[in-house]
């Protein structure tokens, strides 16, 4: 069960999504996409089955030998909640953990064992990006424990990731109205910001992300989100400042350099754009659109040979990904 297995599955999922956007009402092509999605789900289900067996075994051991493992949230909890940028090697070596940020780790204060199991399964599905399954588990929890704000928060984020904006807003606004804990509020505002950004309501998204960094200045992903929103609003100087802030915390994250390059390009600073896009290309040498964007810049600079090399590399990487997708069926 290697991390690259999940990375490949999610990459395949993104390709199917792009294909669905293109095929329109072509039933034959839509059917082919559905079959690919079914195959991806079967592959993911195998991992989930192993995980569920593991959880059941843990529960059996607790009952048999009379002990109770604390239900603290995993260290990756915040990343699962905030749609953090895809990890590359070393990208999050300096990610601050909750205890380093002056926050007590959240613990599930519930005695109902069935409820606890549903909650833990929901978290697992959330981490695996299986949102329908996560929603089912978290809904069971809030039905049994309606006063458990943490479950409403998880449910709201799962709805948001699933694209169910109205349901997500309902849960997140509930948590927002009842919590006074800054970190929880920051998570809520970040999720709301993502919902607005998905709707291209960038002014509303901007207000939410600004509130996040006000509540929790160490919430690094919010600065990335601010940079993206500023970029989409055409506020390139502010976008630049936000991305530069993120770069200090994640000096090996290719996406930061990629968007810094695009932002510098918008500001007509071709030299800085080139430096950052070259860094992104070095860190993400396997991603086609990074090579393509670098090619566009070389093209603009009149360096045609280098531009053609980048275009060729981008095409080659894209075809390799397509071949891997077909082979994985």
PyMOL commands that set and color helices and strands:
alter all, ss='L'
color gray80, all
select helices_A, chain A and resi 3-23+27-65+77-82+98-101+113-127+131-144+149-162+165-178+182-198+202-215+220-233+236-249+254-266+270-283+288-301+304-327
alter helices_A, ss='H'
color red, helices_A
deselect
rebuild
show_as cartoon
